[in-house]
Structures are given as C-alpha cells and as structure tokens.
Amino acid sequence: YKKWIRTKPCLKCWSITGVVAHHENKKGHGSMGSKCSDLRCLPLCSGNCHSSFQGSRHETSREEFWGDIDVEAIILEYNREWEELQKT
C-alpha cells in the first residue's frame, strides 16, 4: 500500500518527485512517534511538504497544514481505490 501511495502526487504541492507515504493519525488520536495503520498514509513530497521545513506537516498542526483539504475523505477514497486494485 505504501509503495502504491508513493506513486500518487503530493497532496499539497502536486509534485510527483520524492513522494513519501505520510502516516496521518486521526484528529485527536495518536501523537508524533506513534504510527497509525499504513491504510492512513497520504502522499507528501519529501521536500517542503513532509519533513522538517517550516510549514511542513511535521512542523505545523494538522488544521494549519491541511486547511480545507478533507483528509478523512481522501483516506477513504484511497482505501476504496486500493481495494478495487486488489480485486484485479
């Protein structure tokens, strides 16, 4: 699943280079260092969006980083798409 997620463009900047599978905990659950299921991974580029740059996901709050992006809906859609791919 994570390998497949890394084929998707970054959800923030749409880069297709250096995409990583970012584990996104549910709102109010978990913390840095406690990894959730791989089925909650989202594609983020390893450049400005994922790691240690100011404004990156690991440096800002969930709400500030994602803004109006409906993370839970995207996770569900990726899960559905993955399940369909597994049927073929």
N, C-alpha and C positions, 0 to 999 in steps of 0.2 A: 504493500500500500504506500509506504513512504517513497519508494522508488517511483511509483506512478505519480504521486503528488509532485515530486520534483520535476516532472515533465510539464507541469502547468506554469503559466506566467505568474509572477509575483502579484499578489492581490492589491498591493499599494502603488507600485510604480510601473507595473506591467512588463518589467524586464523578464527576459527568458534566459538570462545568463546567471549562473551561480545560484540557482534557486535551491533552497533547503526546505525540509519538512519541519515547520514550526509546530510544536505541541501547544495548543491553546486550551487552557483549563476553562471549565465553565465559570461564568461570572460568580464570584463569591466562593469558589471552591479551589482548593489547592494553593500552592504558592511556588515561588521560584525554588527549584530543586526537587519539587515533587511532580514527576512527569505523569501526564494523563495517558489514556489509550492512544495508540497510533491512529485510530479512526477519528481522532480530533485534530489531526495535522492539517495545516494550511500552508500553501506555498508562499514563501517570502524570499526575496533575493538576499544573498549573503552580504551584499553591500550595505547601503544605508538603511534598509528596512528591517533586518533581523537582529543584528547583534549589538554592538557597543557604541554606535554613533548616537549623538544627541538626536532625539526624536525617533529612535528605533524602537521596536516593540519591547525589547528588554530594558529600555531606559525610560519608558513612559507608561502611564496607566492604560489599561485595556480601553477605557472610554475615549481617552485622548488620542490613542493611536488609531483605533478603528473608526472613530467618528460615527457616521451614518451607515457604515457597512454592517449589514445584518450577518454577523459571523455565524450564528447558530443555523441560519437558513443555508448558508454556503456549506457548512459542515454536513448538514443533512443531504444536500444536493450531491456533494462529492461522494458520500456514502452510498446513495442510490446509484449513482453512475458506476461506482466500483462494483457494487453487487451485480449490476447488469453485465459488466465486463467479465465477471467470474462465471456467468452462465454460458458464455460462448466458448 
